[in-house]
Amino acid sequence: MDSQPKRPKHATLARPTIGEFGRHELAILGAPCGDIQRLVAQLLPHLNPELRVAYVDADHATGDAEEAPKPVQAGGLSAELVDKIHYRQLNTRRPLDKFSQPELLAHESLVLANGNHFRARQQIVIIDPRKPLDKKLDRLSDVQLVLLAEGQTELPAVLTQHLAGAAPPVLPLADAPAIAAFIHRWYAAAVPPLRGLVLAGGRSERMHTDKGSLRYHGTDQRQHTAALLAPFCTDVRVSCRPDQAAEVEAAGLMPLPDTFLGLGPLGGLLSAFQLDPNAAWLVLACDLPFLTPETLQFLVDNRQPGRFATAFQSPWNDFPEPLVTIWEPRSYGQLLRFLSLGYSCPRKALINSDTAVIQPPAPDDLRNVNTPEERAEAERDLTPRPPLQKRGI
């Protein structure tokens, strides 16, 4: 008998926590579809612009017989992309599934779905006698909110029994501001934690020595940058090449060897998301000796988790600075998409995505040091500072 352990067929990967359509989704059910559509329309002014909201519904009409058939419907095309004046429209014959739906809505921070037709990981239930819940209990897997339609004052027994002691908040269906306020609180409670990433795996070819080993503040830049990140993050990893891991660990730091090789900073960022695709990663390059805790605090305080990322505007050009940035979990798939198209520049991903770009409070804090000449100038300009731990950081 073969005593060898059975080899797994597939790599063990951490998977993103995504529902049917996205990370943050709510199915609304229990009322006629028109009432659900009206509720969503009433909520939008209260949810925008903090949240990018998508709505998922099914076609309720039989169609206008006089309308000319669209090419896809007529059988002439497998897909049709139409650039409308105020929106874009994609008609396709490809079926929607648990893989394609999140891909299509990857740019949205919140998905509201008509729960009469679609499931979602969490739900809002409307109590309306026109739509009894007894045949839809299997869809109520994680009820977050109950809404009472006009004339309703209590939860039906079938729902109370199904909730088995759980007591979600109850609001009037007509109170759109209160419902929107609940959704904002629900979204904020699910904001992913920040983990820190020091990018220190470069070859430092222009500097002619490892930039992470330089000392401007009493400790090397890997240690200094990790100490900068520590107060804001649950933990801090140092992105490095596999051959650097032992050196990083010997310095008392937590190495994260690149698993995406030869891609520069993008490789370090993708390796971090491969480790934990459900965290937001606060990323700092190790060549920023002027960066202060105050500027980092400003970035964290102005984080917009409903966006792709939160980045500083570069003081020296019109582009966001990708290496002092909070990358939200949904940026993972977008970065992989850019890689699949042949681009390894994180800045290009920021420019072409729904990124929150903010002005740095002290622009000179973003000054990076890449050459021996810049290093000599930085050493002249930097006032000697005690290590961060001695300053109570």
C-alpha positions in Angstrom: 0.0 0.0 0.0 1.3 3.5 -0.9 2.0 5.3 2.4 3.0 8.6 0.7 0.8 11.6 1.6 -1.7 12.5 -1.1 -0.6 15.5 -3.1 -3.1 18.3 -3.4 -4.3 18.9 -6.9 -4.3 22.7 -6.5 -2.3 25.4 -4.7 -3.7 26.5 -1.4 -4.7 30.1 -1.9 -6.5 32.5 0.4 -9.7 33.5 -1.4 -11.3 37.0 -1.3 -14.5 37.1 0.8 -16.9 37.9 -2.0 -20.6 37.2 -2.3 -22.7 36.8 -5.4 -21.8 40.3 -6.7 -19.2 41.9 -4.5 -17.6 42.3 -1.1 -20.5 44.5 0.2 -23.9 43.4 -1.0 -27.4 43.5 0.2 -30.4 41.8 -1.3 -33.7 43.7 -0.7 -36.8 41.4 -0.7 -40.3 41.1 0.6 -42.1 43.8 -1.4 -43.2 44.1 -5.1 -40.3 44.8 -7.4 -41.4 48.3 -8.2 -41.3 49.2 -4.5 -37.8 47.8 -4.3 -36.7 49.9 -7.3 -38.3 53.0 -5.8 -36.5 52.4 -2.4 -33.1 52.1 -4.2 -33.8 55.4 -6.1 -34.7 57.1 -2.8 -31.5 55.8 -1.1 -29.1 56.9 -3.8 -28.9 60.6 -2.9 -28.0 59.6 0.7 -25.4 57.0 -0.3 -23.6 59.0 -2.9 -20.8 60.1 -3.3 -19.2 58.1 -0.4 -20.3 54.8 -1.9 -20.3 53.7 -5.6 -23.7 51.9 -5.7 -24.7 49.2 -8.2 -28.2 47.9 -8.5 -28.9 44.4 -9.8 -32.4 43.5 -11.1 -34.1 41.3 -13.7 -36.1 42.3 -16.7 -39.7 42.6 -15.7 -41.2 43.7 -19.0 -42.1 41.5 -22.0 -40.6 44.2 -24.3 -42.1 46.7 -26.7 -43.2 44.9 -29.8 -42.5 47.9 -32.0 -38.9 48.3 -30.8 -36.3 47.3 -33.3 -34.4 44.1 -32.2 -30.9 44.7 -30.9 -28.1 42.8 -32.7 -27.5 40.5 -29.8 -31.1 39.7 -29.4 -31.4 39.1 -33.2 -28.6 36.6 -33.1 -26.1 38.7 -35.1 -23.5 39.2 -32.3 -22.3 37.5 -29.1 -21.6 40.8 -27.4 -22.5 44.5 -28.1 -20.8 47.4 -26.3 -22.6 50.7 -26.7 -21.2 54.1 -25.5 -24.2 56.1 -24.5 -24.1 59.8 -23.7 -24.3 59.3 -19.9 -23.5 55.6 -19.4 -22.1 52.6 -21.1 -24.2 49.5 -22.0 -22.9 45.9 -22.5 -25.2 43.3 -24.1 -23.9 39.8 -24.1 -25.0 36.3 -24.6 -22.5 35.0 -22.0 -24.4 33.7 -18.9 -23.8 35.5 -15.6 -22.3 33.4 -12.9 -20.5 33.7 -9.6 -17.2 34.5 -11.4 -18.4 36.9 -14.0 -20.8 38.9 -11.8 -18.2 40.2 -9.3 -15.9 40.9 -12.3 -18.5 43.1 -14.0 -19.1 45.0 -10.8 -15.6 45.2 -9.5 -15.5 49.0 -9.6 -18.6 49.4 -7.3 -18.2 49.6 -3.6 -21.8 48.5 -2.7 -24.3 46.3 -4.6 -28.0 46.4 -3.9 -29.9 43.5 -5.5 -33.6 42.9 -6.0 -33.8 39.9 -3.7 -37.0 38.7 -5.3 -34.8 37.5 -8.2 -31.3 37.4 -6.9 -29.5 36.2 -3.7 -26.9 38.1 -1.8 -24.8 37.3 1.2 -26.8 39.6 3.5 -30.3 40.9 3.2 -32.7 43.7 4.0 -36.3 42.3 4.5 -39.4 44.4 3.8 -42.6 43.4 5.7 -45.4 43.7 3.1 -48.5 41.5 3.1 -48.4 41.5 -0.7 -45.2 39.5 -0.7 -45.3 36.9 2.0 -41.9 35.6 3.2 -42.8 32.0 3.9 -41.6 30.8 0.5 -38.4 32.8 0.6 -37.0 31.9 4.0 -34.1 30.0 2.3 -32.9 33.4 1.0 -32.8 34.9 4.4 -29.3 33.7 5.4 -28.1 36.8 7.2 -30.8 39.5 7.7 -29.3 42.9 8.6 -32.3 45.1 8.6 -36.1 44.8 8.6 -38.3 47.5 7.0 -42.0 47.9 7.8 -44.2 48.9 4.9 -47.1 51.3 5.6 -49.7 49.9 8.0 -47.3 47.2 9.3 -46.3 47.3 13.0 -44.8 44.0 13.8 -42.7 41.1 12.4 -44.7 38.1 11.1 -44.4 35.0 13.1 -42.7 33.1 10.3 -39.9 35.6 10.2 -39.5 35.7 14.0 -39.2 32.0 14.1 -36.7 31.9 11.2 -34.5 34.5 12.9 -34.2 32.2 15.9 -33.7 34.9 18.5 -31.7 37.3 16.3 -33.0 40.9 16.5 -32.0 43.0 13.5 -33.0 46.6 13.7 -36.4 47.6 12.4 -37.2 50.9 10.5 -40.1 52.3 8.5 -39.9 51.6 4.8 -40.7 55.3 4.2 -37.7 56.6 6.1 -35.1 56.6 3.4 -32.6 58.8 5.3 -32.6 56.5 8.3 -32.2 53.4 6.0 -29.3 55.1 4.3 -27.7 56.0 7.6 -28.0 52.3 8.6 -26.3 51.2 5.4 -23.5 53.7 6.0 -22.9 52.2 9.5 -23.2 48.6 8.2 -20.6 49.4 5.5 -18.2 51.1 8.0 -18.4 48.1 10.3 -17.2 45.9 7.5 -14.3 48.1 6.4 -11.2 45.8 6.1 -8.3 46.3 8.6 -5.1 47.9 7.5 -2.0 45.8 7.2 1.4 47.5 6.6 3.8 46.7 3.7 7.3 48.1 3.4 8.5 47.8 -0.2 12.2 46.9 0.1 12.8 44.3 -2.6 14.3 46.5 -5.3 17.8 46.1 -6.7 18.7 49.8 -5.9 20.7 50.0 -9.1 20.8 53.8 -9.2 21.9 54.0 -5.5 24.6 51.3 -6.0 23.7 50.0 -2.5 20.6 48.6 -0.9 18.3 51.6 -0.1 16.6 49.6 2.7 19.9 49.3 4.6 20.6 53.1 4.6 20.4 54.9 7.9 19.0 58.4 8.2 17.4 58.1 11.6 19.5 55.7 13.6 18.0 52.5 12.2 18.0 51.2 8.6 15.2 52.3 6.4 13.4 49.0 6.5 13.2 49.2 10.3 12.4 52.9 10.3 9.6 52.5 7.7 8.1 49.5 9.5 8.1 51.6 12.8 6.3 54.4 10.9 3.6 51.9 9.8 3.2 50.1 13.1 0.8 52.5 14.9 -1.6 52.4 12.0 -1.6 48.7 11.1 -2.5 45.3 12.6 0.9 44.1 11.5 3.7 45.1 9.2 5.4 43.0 6.5 8.6 43.8 4.6 8.3 43.0 0.9 11.6 41.6 -0.3 13.2 39.2 -2.7 13.4 35.6 -1.6 17.2 35.9 -1.1 16.7 38.8 1.3 14.2 37.1 3.6 16.8 35.8 6.1 18.4 39.2 6.4 15.1 40.9 7.0 14.1 38.4 9.6 17.5 38.8 11.4 16.7 42.5 11.6 13.6 41.7 13.7 11.2 42.3 10.9 8.5 40.0 9.2 9.6 39.3 5.7 7.2 38.8 2.9 9.2 37.3 0.0 7.9 38.1 -3.5 5.8 35.4 -5.1 5.2 37.5 -8.2 8.8 37.9 -9.4 10.4 40.4 -11.7 7.6 42.9 -11.4 9.1 45.6 -9.2 6.7 47.2 -6.7 3.7 45.6 -8.3 5.1 42.2 -7.5 5.4 43.1 -3.8 1.8 44.4 -3.7 0.4 41.4 -5.5 2.3 39.1 -3.1 0.7 40.9 -0.2 -2.8 40.5 -1.6 -2.0 36.8 -2.3 -1.2 36.5 1.4 -4.3 38.3 2.5 -6.8 39.4 -0.1 -9.3 40.6 2.5 -7.1 43.3 4.1 -6.3 46.8 2.9 -2.6 47.3 2.5 -1.0 50.5 3.6 2.1 50.6 1.4 5.3 52.6 1.8 8.5 52.5 -0.2 11.6 52.3 1.9 13.3 55.2 0.2 11.2 58.0 1.8 13.4 59.3 4.7 11.4 62.6 5.0 8.1 60.9 5.6 6.6 61.8 9.0 4.0 60.2 11.3 1.8 63.3 10.8 1.6 62.8 7.0 0.8 59.2 7.4 -1.9 60.0 10.0 -3.4 62.4 7.5 -3.5 59.6 4.8 -5.2 57.2 7.3 -7.7 59.8 8.5 -8.7 60.6 4.9 -9.0 57.0 3.8 -12.0 56.4 1.5 -12.6 52.6 1.8 -15.4 52.8 -0.8 -12.8 53.6 -3.5 -10.2 51.5 -5.2 -7.4 53.1 -3.2 -6.5 56.3 -1.4 -3.3 58.0 -2.6 -1.5 61.3 -2.3 -1.2 63.5 -5.3 2.5 63.7 -6.2 3.9 67.2 -5.5 6.1 66.9 -8.7 3.6 65.8 -11.4 -0.1 65.4 -12.0 -0.2 61.7 -11.0 -1.0 59.9 -7.7 1.9 58.5 -5.7 1.5 54.7 -5.7 4.1 54.0 -3.0 2.4 56.0 -0.2 -1.0 54.6 -0.7 -3.8 52.6 0.9 -4.8 49.8 -1.5 -8.3 48.4 -0.7 -9.0 44.7 -1.2 -10.9 45.2 -4.5 -7.8 46.6 -6.1 -6.3 43.1 -6.1 -8.3 42.0 -9.1 -7.8 45.3 -10.9 -4.0 45.0 -10.5 -4.1 41.5 -11.9 -6.1 42.7 -14.8 -3.5 45.3 -15.6 -0.8 42.7 -15.4 -2.8 40.5 -17.8 -2.8 43.4 -20.2 1.0 43.7 -20.0 1.3 46.6 -17.5 3.3 46.4 -14.3 3.0 50.0 -13.2 0.9 50.5 -10.0 0.5 54.2 -10.9 -1.2 53.4 -14.2 -3.7 51.3 -12.2 -4.4 54.2 -9.8 -4.8 56.7 -12.7 -7.3 54.4 -14.5 -9.3 53.3 -11.5 -11.7 54.8 -9.0 -9.0 56.2 -6.8 -9.4 58.9 -4.1 -6.5 61.3 -4.6 -5.7 63.7 -1.8 -3.2 66.6 -1.4 -0.3 65.8 1.0 -0.3 68.2 4.0 3.5 68.5 3.7 4.6 67.8 0.1 8.3 67.5 0.9 7.5 64.5 3.1 7.0 62.5 -0.2 10.5 63.2 -1.4 12.3 59.9 -2.2 16.0 59.3 -2.4 17.3 57.1 -5.3 20.8 58.1 -6.1 24.1 58.8 -4.2 23.7 62.5 -5.0 20.2 62.6 -3.6 21.3 60.6 -0.6 24.1 63.2 0.2 21.6 66.0 -0.2 19.0 64.2 2.1 21.7 63.6 4.8 22.4 67.4 4.7 18.8 68.3 4.9 17.6 65.9 7.5 17.8 67.1 11.1 19.0 64.3 13.2 16.0 62.7 14.8 15.9 60.0 17.5 14.4 56.6 16.6 10.6 56.5 16.4 10.3 54.3 19.5 12.0 56.9 21.6 9.5 59.5 20.4 6.6 57.5 21.7 5.5 56.4 18.2 
